[in-house]
Amino acid sequence: MAEYTTLESLLEMGFDRNRAEKAVAHTENQGIERAMDWLMEHENDPDIDEPYVPPSENVLGSTVEQSSSPQSPPGTTESATESELRELQELQEDSKRVMTDEEKKEQVKRLEELMKLRQEERRERERQEEIDREKQRRKQGQEILQVKQKLQDDEMKKLAELRRREKMEDRLAKQRVKDKIARDREERAQKFGGGSSSTTLSSPPSEVPQLSSPESQGAPPAKKDYDECRIQVRLIDGSTLSAVFKAQEPLAAVRVYVQMNGANGQDFNLITPYPRRVFTDLDMEKPLCELGLVPSAVLVVTKK
């Protein structure tokens, strides 16, 4: 009865007979719910619609024989066993006739509701899996952004360290220049003092301002010794950048600034439009003041 009822219920619900027979056979005739679960789990199998070949032995008959054989007392004849099988089959047919059409419809309705519930559970499980995959994708994206941010921070730290060293070297260079100027002044003072003592009587008083006049003439250029340089850079797309650099900073500092703010990863040259000059790799190590870019200059970015 169980096999017939399960198969009939599946057919009433609209399942293909071939699939229904496979479901009943593979679930070992354990009920309609197990058969429906098997159908939903294997509905996408490539061989689901291949013709079903039943086993050589009747599953129901073997089950009945196994269940009835232990109950048979020793010495039971083969004819008695056959009569019991016939009685079981008659009971199955009677029980099958007991189920009315209304009961069958009720059972089919209940099974359809159960099937809808299982399908909803599967859809919910698939939605949850999709949410988990999206979370994993976002997590990986955040990790990639963190790695990129770390690389950018490291690059900024390296650039800041380079600028710090350049400023330190600039300060040391300025200090050396100041020391040299102080020594030159001291030497001139000593020289001027010795000359006045030997020619006190012959030198007129008017010579003192004449001797000091070269120093007074050298003072104005010292006031025009600029410490900073304003550089305007014209990019390839026509836009411009403007920044202030130290006069002693190398041209490489300007190149790094352009790379970080407008080069977009492209290799480029720096030139001056008038007089036209293309700066080479050797020029990158030279200070701006030595390249004639102080107190201000315009550079043009061109493709290599």
Phi and psi restraints in degrees (value plus and minus 20) as a CYANA .aco file:
   2 ALA   PHI     -84.1   -44.1
   2 ALA   PSI     -62.4   -22.4
   3 GLU   PHI     -86.0   -46.0
   3 GLU   PSI     -64.1   -24.1
   4 TYR   PHI     -84.2   -44.2
   4 TYR   PSI     -63.5   -23.5
   5 THR   PHI     -85.5   -45.5
   5 THR   PSI     -63.2   -23.2
   6 THR   PHI     -83.6   -43.6
   6 THR   PSI     -67.6   -27.6
   7 LEU   PHI     -82.9   -42.9
   7 LEU   PSI     -63.8   -23.8
   8 GLU   PHI     -83.8   -43.8
   8 GLU   PSI     -59.9   -19.9
   9 SER   PHI     -84.9   -44.9
   9 SER   PSI     -61.2   -21.2
  10 LEU   PHI     -84.2   -44.2
  10 LEU   PSI     -59.5   -19.5
  11 LEU   PHI     -87.1   -47.1
  11 LEU   PSI     -58.3   -18.3
  12 GLU   PHI     -83.0   -43.0
  12 GLU   PSI     -51.3   -11.3
  13 MET   PHI    -100.2   -60.2
  13 MET   PSI     -25.3    14.7
  14 GLY   PHI      81.8   121.8
  14 GLY   PSI     -14.4    25.6
  15 PHE   PHI     -93.0   -53.0
  15 PHE   PSI     128.7   168.7
  16 ASP   PHI     -85.0   -45.0
  16 ASP   PSI     124.1   164.1
  17 ARG   PHI     -82.3   -42.3
  17 ARG   PSI     -60.6   -20.6
  18 ASN   PHI     -80.1   -40.1
  18 ASN   PSI     -65.9   -25.9
  19 ARG   PHI     -86.9   -46.9
  19 ARG   PSI     -58.9   -18.9
  20 ALA   PHI     -84.0   -44.0
  20 ALA   PSI     -62.6   -22.6
  21 GLU   PHI     -84.6   -44.6
  21 GLU   PSI     -60.0   -20.0
  22 LYS   PHI     -82.0   -42.0
  22 LYS   PSI     -62.2   -22.2
  23 ALA   PHI     -83.4   -43.4
  23 ALA   PSI     -63.4   -23.4
  24 VAL   PHI     -84.3   -44.3
  24 VAL   PSI     -60.0   -20.0
  25 ALA   PHI     -91.3   -51.3
  25 ALA   PSI     -63.2   -23.2
  26 HIS   PHI     -93.4   -53.4
  26 HIS   PSI     -45.5    -5.5
  27 THR   PHI    -111.0   -71.0
  27 THR   PSI     -12.0    28.0
  28 GLU   PHI      34.4    74.4
  28 GLU   PSI      16.3    56.3
  29 ASN   PHI      38.1    78.1
  29 ASN   PSI      27.7    67.7
  30 GLN   PHI    -122.6   -82.6
  30 GLN   PSI      -3.0    37.0
  31 GLY   PHI     101.0   141.0
  31 GLY   PSI     144.3   184.3
  32 ILE   PHI     -88.6   -48.6
  32 ILE   PSI     -54.7   -14.7
  33 GLU   PHI     -87.3   -47.3
  33 GLU   PSI     -63.0   -23.0
  34 ARG   PHI     -83.3   -43.3
  34 ARG   PSI     -59.7   -19.7
  35 ALA   PHI     -84.2   -44.2
  35 ALA   PSI     -61.0   -21.0
  36 MET   PHI     -86.0   -46.0
  36 MET   PSI     -60.6   -20.6
  37 ASP   PHI     -79.9   -39.9
  37 ASP   PSI     -61.7   -21.7
  38 TRP   PHI     -85.8   -45.8
  38 TRP   PSI     -60.6   -20.6
  39 LEU   PHI     -83.3   -43.3
  39 LEU   PSI     -61.4   -21.4
  40 MET   PHI     -91.3   -51.3
  40 MET   PSI     -53.4   -13.4
  41 GLU   PHI     -94.7   -54.7
  41 GLU   PSI     -48.9    -8.9
  42 HIS   PHI    -132.7   -92.7
  42 HIS   PSI      -2.3    37.7
  43 GLU   PHI     -88.9   -48.9
  43 GLU   PSI     -40.4    -0.4
  44 ASN   PHI    -121.0   -81.0
  44 ASN   PSI     -11.9    28.1
  45 ASP   PHI     -86.5   -46.5
  45 ASP   PSI     120.2   160.2
  46 PRO   PHI     -85.3   -45.3
  46 PRO   PSI     -45.3    -5.3
  47 ASP   PHI    -124.1   -84.1
  47 ASP   PSI      -0.1    39.9
  48 ILE   PHI     -86.5   -46.5
  48 ILE   PSI     -50.7   -10.7
  49 ASP   PHI    -119.7   -79.7
  49 ASP   PSI     -11.1    28.9
  50 GLU   PHI     -89.2   -49.2
  50 GLU   PSI     128.5   168.5
  51 PRO   PHI     -77.6   -37.6
  51 PRO   PSI     114.9   154.9
  52 TYR   PHI    -102.7   -62.7
  52 TYR   PSI     109.4   149.4
  53 VAL   PHI    -130.0   -90.0
  53 VAL   PSI      89.5   129.5
  54 PRO   PHI     -87.8   -47.8
  54 PRO   PSI     133.3   173.3
  55 PRO   PHI     -84.2   -44.2
  55 PRO   PSI     143.0   183.0
  56 SER   PHI     -85.9   -45.9
  56 SER   PSI     -52.0   -12.0
  57 GLU   PHI    -121.9   -81.9
  57 GLU   PSI     128.4   168.4
  58 ASN   PHI     -95.4   -55.4
  58 ASN   PSI     100.9   140.9
  59 VAL   PHI     -82.0   -42.0
  59 VAL   PSI     -63.6   -23.6
  60 LEU   PHI     -85.8   -45.8
  60 LEU   PSI     -62.4   -22.4
  61 GLY   PHI     -83.6   -43.6
  61 GLY   PSI     -61.2   -21.2
  62 SER   PHI     -85.8   -45.8
  62 SER   PSI     -56.1   -16.1
  63 THR   PHI     -84.8   -44.8
  63 THR   PSI     -61.0   -21.0
  64 VAL   PHI     -86.4   -46.4
  64 VAL   PSI     -59.6   -19.6
  65 GLU   PHI     -84.4   -44.4
  65 GLU   PSI     -62.0   -22.0
  66 GLN   PHI     -86.1   -46.1
  66 GLN   PSI     -58.0   -18.0
  67 SER   PHI     -95.7   -55.7
  67 SER   PSI     -48.0    -8.0
  68 SER   PHI    -111.6   -71.6
  68 SER   PSI     -44.1    -4.1
  69 SER   PHI     -85.9   -45.9
  69 SER   PSI     -60.8   -20.8
  70 PRO   PHI     -83.7   -43.7
  70 PRO   PSI     -46.2    -6.2
  71 GLN   PHI    -101.8   -61.8
  71 GLN   PSI     -32.8     7.2
  72 SER   PHI     -96.9   -56.9
  72 SER   PSI     106.9   146.9
  73 PRO   PHI     -92.5   -52.5
  73 PRO   PSI     138.1   178.1
  74 PRO   PHI     -77.5   -37.5
  74 PRO   PSI     119.1   159.1
  75 GLY   PHI      71.4   111.4
  75 GLY   PSI     -16.4    23.6
  76 THR   PHI     -89.9   -49.9
  76 THR   PSI     115.9   155.9
  77 THR   PHI    -101.7   -61.7
  77 THR   PSI     143.3   183.3
  78 GLU   PHI     -86.8   -46.8
  78 GLU   PSI     -50.8   -10.8
  79 SER   PHI     -87.7   -47.7
  79 SER   PSI     -53.7   -13.7
  80 ALA   PHI     -86.4   -46.4
  80 ALA   PSI     -60.7   -20.7
  81 THR   PHI     -83.9   -43.9
  81 THR   PSI     -62.5   -22.5
  82 GLU   PHI     -84.2   -44.2
  82 GLU   PSI     -56.9   -16.9
  83 SER   PHI     -86.8   -46.8
  83 SER   PSI     -57.0   -17.0
  84 GLU   PHI     -85.1   -45.1
  84 GLU   PSI     -60.2   -20.2
  85 LEU   PHI     -82.5   -42.5
  85 LEU   PSI     -61.1   -21.1
  86 ARG   PHI     -83.9   -43.9
  86 ARG   PSI     -58.0   -18.0
  87 GLU   PHI     -85.0   -45.0
  87 GLU   PSI     -61.0   -21.0
  88 LEU   PHI     -83.5   -43.5
  88 LEU   PSI     -61.6   -21.6
  89 GLN   PHI     -84.0   -44.0
  89 GLN   PSI     -59.3   -19.3
  90 GLU   PHI     -83.8   -43.8
  90 GLU   PSI     -59.2   -19.2
  91 LEU   PHI     -83.6   -43.6
  91 LEU   PSI     -59.6   -19.6
  92 GLN   PHI     -83.3   -43.3
  92 GLN   PSI     -63.6   -23.6
  93 GLU   PHI     -84.7   -44.7
  93 GLU   PSI     -58.3   -18.3
  94 ASP   PHI     -84.5   -44.5
  94 ASP   PSI     -64.9   -24.9
  95 SER   PHI     -85.9   -45.9
  95 SER   PSI     -53.6   -13.6
  96 LYS   PHI     -87.1   -47.1
  96 LYS   PSI     -58.1   -18.1
  97 ARG   PHI     -91.2   -51.2
  97 ARG   PSI     -42.8    -2.8
  98 VAL   PHI     -86.3   -46.3
  98 VAL   PSI     -56.7   -16.7
  99 MET   PHI     -89.2   -49.2
  99 MET   PSI      98.7   138.7
 100 THR   PHI    -104.9   -64.9
 100 THR   PSI     152.0   192.0
 101 ASP   PHI     -83.9   -43.9
 101 ASP   PSI     -57.0   -17.0
 102 GLU   PHI     -84.8   -44.8
 102 GLU   PSI     -60.5   -20.5
 103 GLU   PHI     -86.4   -46.4
 103 GLU   PSI     -59.3   -19.3
 104 LYS   PHI     -82.4   -42.4
 104 LYS   PSI     -64.2   -24.2
 105 LYS   PHI     -81.4   -41.4
 105 LYS   PSI     -59.6   -19.6
 106 GLU   PHI     -84.2   -44.2
 106 GLU   PSI     -61.9   -21.9
 107 GLN   PHI     -86.1   -46.1
 107 GLN   PSI     -62.4   -22.4
 108 VAL   PHI     -82.3   -42.3
 108 VAL   PSI     -60.5   -20.5
 109 LYS   PHI     -82.4   -42.4
 109 LYS   PSI     -62.9   -22.9
 110 ARG   PHI     -84.7   -44.7
 110 ARG   PSI     -59.9   -19.9
 111 LEU   PHI     -88.4   -48.4
 111 LEU   PSI     -55.9   -15.9
 112 GLU   PHI     -84.5   -44.5
 112 GLU   PSI     -60.5   -20.5
 113 GLU   PHI     -83.8   -43.8
 113 GLU   PSI     -59.9   -19.9
 114 LEU   PHI     -83.9   -43.9
 114 LEU   PSI     -60.2   -20.2
 115 MET   PHI     -84.8   -44.8
 115 MET   PSI     -62.8   -22.8
 116 LYS   PHI     -80.3   -40.3
 116 LYS   PSI     -59.7   -19.7
 117 LEU   PHI     -83.6   -43.6
 117 LEU   PSI     -63.1   -23.1
 118 ARG   PHI     -85.4   -45.4
 118 ARG   PSI     -59.4   -19.4
 119 GLN   PHI     -85.0   -45.0
 119 GLN   PSI     -59.4   -19.4
 120 GLU   PHI     -84.1   -44.1
 120 GLU   PSI     -60.0   -20.0
 121 GLU   PHI     -82.7   -42.7
 121 GLU   PSI     -60.6   -20.6
 122 ARG   PHI     -86.5   -46.5
 122 ARG   PSI     -62.2   -22.2
 123 ARG   PHI     -82.8   -42.8
 123 ARG   PSI     -60.3   -20.3
 124 GLU   PHI     -83.9   -43.9
 124 GLU   PSI     -59.3   -19.3
 125 ARG   PHI     -85.7   -45.7
 125 ARG   PSI     -59.5   -19.5
 126 GLU   PHI     -86.5   -46.5
 126 GLU   PSI     -59.7   -19.7
 127 ARG   PHI     -82.6   -42.6
 127 ARG   PSI     -60.7   -20.7
 128 GLN   PHI     -85.5   -45.5
 128 GLN   PSI     -58.9   -18.9
 129 GLU   PHI     -84.9   -44.9
 129 GLU   PSI     -58.3   -18.3
 130 GLU   PHI     -85.3   -45.3
 130 GLU   PSI     -59.3   -19.3
 131 ILE   PHI     -84.0   -44.0
 131 ILE   PSI     -62.0   -22.0
 132 ASP   PHI     -83.5   -43.5
 132 ASP   PSI     -60.5   -20.5
 133 ARG   PHI     -84.8   -44.8
 133 ARG   PSI     -59.6   -19.6
 134 GLU   PHI     -84.9   -44.9
 134 GLU   PSI     -60.1   -20.1
 135 LYS   PHI     -82.4   -42.4
 135 LYS   PSI     -61.5   -21.5
 136 GLN   PHI     -84.4   -44.4
 136 GLN   PSI     -59.7   -19.7
 137 ARG   PHI     -84.9   -44.9
 137 ARG   PSI     -62.2   -22.2
 138 ARG   PHI     -85.6   -45.6
 138 ARG   PSI     -58.1   -18.1
 139 LYS   PHI     -82.2   -42.2
 139 LYS   PSI     -64.0   -24.0
 140 GLN   PHI     -83.9   -43.9
 140 GLN   PSI     -58.8   -18.8
 141 GLY   PHI     -82.4   -42.4
 141 GLY   PSI     -61.0   -21.0
 142 GLN   PHI     -84.9   -44.9
 142 GLN   PSI     -59.1   -19.1
 143 GLU   PHI     -83.8   -43.8
 143 GLU   PSI     -60.0   -20.0
 144 ILE   PHI     -84.4   -44.4
 144 ILE   PSI     -61.6   -21.6
 145 LEU   PHI     -83.1   -43.1
 145 LEU   PSI     -59.2   -19.2
 146 GLN   PHI     -83.3   -43.3
 146 GLN   PSI     -59.9   -19.9
 147 VAL   PHI     -84.7   -44.7
 147 VAL   PSI     -64.1   -24.1
 148 LYS   PHI     -82.4   -42.4
 148 LYS   PSI     -61.2   -21.2
 149 GLN   PHI     -83.7   -43.7
 149 GLN   PSI     -59.1   -19.1
 150 LYS   PHI     -85.3   -45.3
 150 LYS   PSI     -62.2   -22.2
 151 LEU   PHI     -83.4   -43.4
 151 LEU   PSI     -60.3   -20.3
 152 GLN   PHI     -86.4   -46.4
 152 GLN   PSI     -60.3   -20.3
 153 ASP   PHI     -83.4   -43.4
 153 ASP   PSI     -61.2   -21.2
 154 ASP   PHI     -83.1   -43.1
 154 ASP   PSI     -60.0   -20.0
 155 GLU   PHI     -85.4   -45.4
 155 GLU   PSI     -60.4   -20.4
 156 MET   PHI     -84.8   -44.8
 156 MET   PSI     -58.6   -18.6
 157 LYS   PHI     -83.8   -43.8
 157 LYS   PSI     -62.0   -22.0
 158 LYS   PHI     -83.2   -43.2
 158 LYS   PSI     -62.0   -22.0
 159 LEU   PHI     -84.9   -44.9
 159 LEU   PSI     -61.2   -21.2
 160 ALA   PHI     -83.8   -43.8
 160 ALA   PSI     -59.1   -19.1
 161 GLU   PHI     -85.6   -45.6
 161 GLU   PSI     -58.6   -18.6
 162 LEU   PHI     -84.0   -44.0
 162 LEU   PSI     -64.0   -24.0
 163 ARG   PHI     -83.1   -43.1
 163 ARG   PSI     -57.5   -17.5
 164 ARG   PHI     -84.4   -44.4
 164 ARG   PSI     -62.3   -22.3
 165 ARG   PHI     -85.7   -45.7
 165 ARG   PSI     -59.6   -19.6
 166 GLU   PHI     -83.9   -43.9
 166 GLU   PSI     -60.8   -20.8
 167 LYS   PHI     -84.5   -44.5
 167 LYS   PSI     -59.1   -19.1
 168 MET   PHI     -83.1   -43.1
 168 MET   PSI     -64.6   -24.6
 169 GLU   PHI     -84.2   -44.2
 169 GLU   PSI     -55.5   -15.5
 170 ASP   PHI     -84.1   -44.1
 170 ASP   PSI     -63.7   -23.7
 171 ARG   PHI     -83.2   -43.2
 171 ARG   PSI     -61.1   -21.1
 172 LEU   PHI     -84.7   -44.7
 172 LEU   PSI     -59.6   -19.6
 173 ALA   PHI     -84.9   -44.9
 173 ALA   PSI     -62.2   -22.2
 174 LYS   PHI     -82.7   -42.7
 174 LYS   PSI     -59.5   -19.5
 175 GLN   PHI     -84.7   -44.7
 175 GLN   PSI     -58.8   -18.8
 176 ARG   PHI     -84.9   -44.9
 176 ARG   PSI     -59.1   -19.1
 177 VAL   PHI     -84.3   -44.3
 177 VAL   PSI     -63.0   -23.0
 178 LYS   PHI     -82.4   -42.4
 178 LYS   PSI     -61.2   -21.2
 179 ASP   PHI     -84.2   -44.2
 179 ASP   PSI     -59.6   -19.6
 180 LYS   PHI     -86.3   -46.3
 180 LYS   PSI     -61.2   -21.2
 181 ILE   PHI     -82.4   -42.4
 181 ILE   PSI     -61.5   -21.5
 182 ALA   PHI     -83.3   -43.3
 182 ALA   PSI     -60.6   -20.6
 183 ARG   PHI     -86.9   -46.9
 183 ARG   PSI     -59.0   -19.0
 184 ASP   PHI     -83.1   -43.1
 184 ASP   PSI     -62.0   -22.0
 185 ARG   PHI     -83.3   -43.3
 185 ARG   PSI     -60.8   -20.8
 186 GLU   PHI     -85.3   -45.3
 186 GLU   PSI     -60.5   -20.5
 187 GLU   PHI     -85.9   -45.9
 187 GLU   PSI     -60.0   -20.0
 188 ARG   PHI     -86.0   -46.0
 188 ARG   PSI     -58.1   -18.1
 189 ALA   PHI     -84.0   -44.0
 189 ALA   PSI     -62.5   -22.5
 190 GLN   PHI     -85.2   -45.2
 190 GLN   PSI     -60.5   -20.5
 191 LYS   PHI     -86.8   -46.8
 191 LYS   PSI     -61.7   -21.7
 192 PHE   PHI     -85.6   -45.6
 192 PHE   PSI     -59.5   -19.5
 193 GLY   PHI     -85.1   -45.1
 193 GLY   PSI     -59.8   -19.8
 194 GLY   PHI     -88.2   -48.2
 194 GLY   PSI     -58.6   -18.6
 195 GLY   PHI     -88.5   -48.5
 195 GLY   PSI     -54.1   -14.1
 196 SER   PHI     -92.6   -52.6
 196 SER   PSI     -51.5   -11.5
 197 SER   PHI     -91.7   -51.7
 197 SER   PSI     -51.0   -11.0
 198 SER   PHI    -104.1   -64.1
 198 SER   PSI     -40.4    -0.4
 199 THR   PHI    -145.0  -105.0
 199 THR   PSI      21.3    61.3
 200 THR   PHI     -86.6   -46.6
 200 THR   PSI     -61.0   -21.0
 201 LEU   PHI     -99.4   -59.4
 201 LEU   PSI     -53.7   -13.7
 202 SER   PHI    -109.6   -69.6
 202 SER   PSI     -41.0    -1.0
 203 SER   PHI    -108.3   -68.3
 203 SER   PSI     106.3   146.3
 204 PRO   PHI     -93.0   -53.0
 204 PRO   PSI     137.3   177.3
 205 PRO   PHI     -81.3   -41.3
 205 PRO   PSI     -43.4    -3.4
 206 SER   PHI     -91.2   -51.2
 206 SER   PSI     -33.7     6.3
 207 GLU   PHI     -94.4   -54.4
 207 GLU   PSI     -41.5    -1.5
 208 VAL   PHI     -83.7   -43.7
 208 VAL   PSI     -68.9   -28.9
 209 PRO   PHI     -86.5   -46.5
 209 PRO   PSI     -48.4    -8.4
 210 GLN   PHI     -87.5   -47.5
 210 GLN   PSI     -56.4   -16.4
 211 LEU   PHI     -92.1   -52.1
 211 LEU   PSI     -52.0   -12.0
 212 SER   PHI    -104.7   -64.7
 212 SER   PSI     -28.6    11.4
 213 SER   PHI     -84.5   -44.5
 213 SER   PSI     -56.2   -16.2
 214 PRO   PHI     -80.3   -40.3
 214 PRO   PSI     -56.7   -16.7
 215 GLU   PHI     -86.0   -46.0
 215 GLU   PSI     -60.3   -20.3
 216 SER   PHI     -88.2   -48.2
 216 SER   PSI     -50.4   -10.4
 217 GLN   PHI     -94.8   -54.8
 217 GLN   PSI     -48.0    -8.0
 218 GLY   PHI    -100.1   -60.1
 218 GLY   PSI     -34.2     5.8
 219 ALA   PHI     -87.1   -47.1
 219 ALA   PSI     -65.7   -25.7
 220 PRO   PHI     -78.5   -38.5
 220 PRO   PSI     -62.9   -22.9
 221 PRO   PHI     -80.8   -40.8
 221 PRO   PSI     -51.5   -11.5
 222 ALA   PHI     -83.3   -43.3
 222 ALA   PSI     -52.0   -12.0
 223 LYS   PHI     -89.7   -49.7
 223 LYS   PSI     -45.0    -5.0
 224 LYS   PHI    -112.0   -72.0
 224 LYS   PSI      -9.1    30.9
 225 ASP   PHI     -99.2   -59.2
 225 ASP   PSI      75.6   115.6
 226 TYR   PHI     -96.6   -56.6
 226 TYR   PSI     120.1   160.1
 227 ASP   PHI    -115.4   -75.4
 227 ASP   PSI     -37.6     2.4
 228 GLU   PHI    -145.6  -105.6
 228 GLU   PSI     142.0   182.0
 229 CYS   PHI    -160.8  -120.8
 229 CYS   PSI     109.2   149.2
 230 ARG   PHI    -117.6   -77.6
 230 ARG   PSI      99.6   139.6
 231 ILE   PHI    -132.9   -92.9
 231 ILE   PSI     108.7   148.7
 232 GLN   PHI    -130.3   -90.3
 232 GLN   PSI     106.6   146.6
 233 VAL   PHI    -133.9   -93.9
 233 VAL   PSI     107.3   147.3
 234 ARG   PHI    -119.4   -79.4
 234 ARG   PSI      97.0   137.0
 235 LEU   PHI    -100.3   -60.3
 235 LEU   PSI     154.9   194.9
 236 ILE   PHI     -86.1   -46.1
 236 ILE   PSI     -56.7   -16.7
 237 ASP   PHI    -100.8   -60.8
 237 ASP   PSI     -15.9    24.1
 238 GLY   PHI      77.2   117.2
 238 GLY   PSI     -34.6     5.4
 239 SER   PHI     -96.1   -56.1
 239 SER   PSI     144.7   184.7
 240 THR   PHI    -146.6  -106.6
 240 THR   PSI     132.8   172.8
 241 LEU   PHI    -144.3  -104.3
 241 LEU   PSI     128.6   168.6
 242 SER   PHI    -160.1  -120.1
 242 SER   PSI     115.4   155.4
 243 ALA   PHI    -175.8  -135.8
 243 ALA   PSI     139.9   179.9
 244 VAL   PHI    -130.0   -90.0
 244 VAL   PSI     110.2   150.2
 245 PHE   PHI    -144.4  -104.4
 245 PHE   PSI     141.8   181.8
 246 LYS   PHI     -91.9   -51.9
 246 LYS   PSI     127.6   167.6
 247 ALA   PHI     -85.3   -45.3
 247 ALA   PSI     -46.7    -6.7
 248 GLN   PHI    -110.7   -70.7
 248 GLN   PSI     -23.1    16.9
 249 GLU   PHI     -90.4   -50.4
 249 GLU   PSI     125.7   165.7
 250 PRO   PHI     -94.7   -54.7
 250 PRO   PSI     142.4   182.4
 251 LEU   PHI     -83.8   -43.8
 251 LEU   PSI     -40.8    -0.8
 252 ALA   PHI     -82.2   -42.2
 252 ALA   PSI     -49.7    -9.7
 253 ALA   PHI     -84.3   -44.3
 253 ALA   PSI     -58.6   -18.6
 254 VAL   PHI     -86.6   -46.6
 254 VAL   PSI     -59.9   -19.9
 255 ARG   PHI     -83.2   -43.2
 255 ARG   PSI     -63.2   -23.2
 256 VAL   PHI     -83.3   -43.3
 256 VAL   PSI     -60.1   -20.1
 257 TYR   PHI     -81.4   -41.4
 257 TYR   PSI     -62.1   -22.1
 258 VAL   PHI     -86.7   -46.7
 258 VAL   PSI     -60.4   -20.4
 259 GLN   PHI     -81.4   -41.4
 259 GLN   PSI     -57.3   -17.3
 260 MET   PHI    -100.7   -60.7
 260 MET   PSI     -40.4    -0.4
 261 ASN   PHI    -140.2  -100.2
 261 ASN   PSI     -25.9    14.1
 262 GLY   PHI    -189.7  -149.7
 262 GLY   PSI     -19.6    20.4
 263 ALA   PHI    -101.9   -61.9
 263 ALA   PSI     -42.1    -2.1
 264 ASN   PHI      35.5    75.5
 264 ASN   PSI      17.1    57.1
 265 GLY   PHI      59.1    99.1
 265 GLY   PSI     -16.7    23.3
 266 GLN   PHI    -107.4   -67.4
 266 GLN   PSI     129.5   169.5
 267 ASP   PHI    -103.7   -63.7
 267 ASP   PSI     121.9   161.9
 268 PHE   PHI    -170.3  -130.3
 268 PHE   PSI     147.5   187.5
 269 ASN   PHI    -134.2   -94.2
 269 ASN   PSI     135.2   175.2
 270 LEU   PHI    -131.8   -91.8
 270 LEU   PSI     109.4   149.4
 271 ILE   PHI    -155.2  -115.2
 271 ILE   PSI     139.2   179.2
 272 THR   PHI    -124.3   -84.3
 272 THR   PSI     111.7   151.7
 273 PRO   PHI     -89.4   -49.4
 273 PRO   PSI     -57.9   -17.9
 274 TYR   PHI    -171.0  -131.0
 274 TYR   PSI      98.8   138.8
 275 PRO   PHI     -86.7   -46.7
 275 PRO   PSI     124.8   164.8
 276 ARG   PHI     -88.3   -48.3
 276 ARG   PSI     110.1   150.1
 277 ARG   PHI    -171.0  -131.0
 277 ARG   PSI     109.6   149.6
 278 VAL   PHI    -119.4   -79.4
 278 VAL   PSI     100.9   140.9
 279 PHE   PHI    -100.8   -60.8
 279 PHE   PSI     113.0   153.0
 280 THR   PHI    -116.1   -76.1
 280 THR   PSI     158.9   198.9
 281 ASP   PHI     -84.1   -44.1
 281 ASP   PSI     -50.2   -10.2
 282 LEU   PHI     -88.9   -48.9
 282 LEU   PSI     -52.2   -12.2
 283 ASP   PHI     -89.6   -49.6
 283 ASP   PSI     -41.5    -1.5
 284 MET   PHI     -84.6   -44.6
 284 MET   PSI     -45.2    -5.2
 285 GLU   PHI    -108.8   -68.8
 285 GLU   PSI     -28.1    11.9
 286 LYS   PHI    -105.4   -65.4
 286 LYS   PSI     126.6   166.6
 287 PRO   PHI     -90.3   -50.3
 287 PRO   PSI     138.8   178.8
 288 LEU   PHI     -83.8   -43.8
 288 LEU   PSI     -56.1   -16.1
 289 CYS   PHI     -85.6   -45.6
 289 CYS   PSI     -54.8   -14.8
 290 GLU   PHI     -92.0   -52.0
 290 GLU   PSI     -47.7    -7.7
 291 LEU   PHI    -106.4   -66.4
 291 LEU   PSI     -18.3    21.7
 292 GLY   PHI      56.4    96.4
 292 GLY   PSI       7.2    47.2
 293 LEU   PHI    -121.8   -81.8
 293 LEU   PSI     -11.6    28.4
 294 VAL   PHI    -124.7   -84.7
 294 VAL   PSI     119.4   159.4
 295 PRO   PHI    -107.0   -67.0
 295 PRO   PSI     -32.6     7.4
 296 SER   PHI    -172.9  -132.9
 296 SER   PSI     135.4   175.4
 297 ALA   PHI    -180.8  -140.8
 297 ALA   PSI     140.9   180.9
 298 VAL   PHI    -137.9   -97.9
 298 VAL   PSI     105.6   145.6
 299 LEU   PHI    -135.1   -95.1
 299 LEU   PSI     127.3   167.3
 300 VAL   PHI    -136.5   -96.5
 300 VAL   PSI     114.0   154.0
 301 VAL   PHI    -113.5   -73.5
 301 VAL   PSI     105.7   145.7
 302 THR   PHI    -147.0  -107.0
 302 THR   PSI     134.1   174.1
 303 LYS   PHI     -92.7   -52.7
 303 LYS   PSI     127.2   167.2
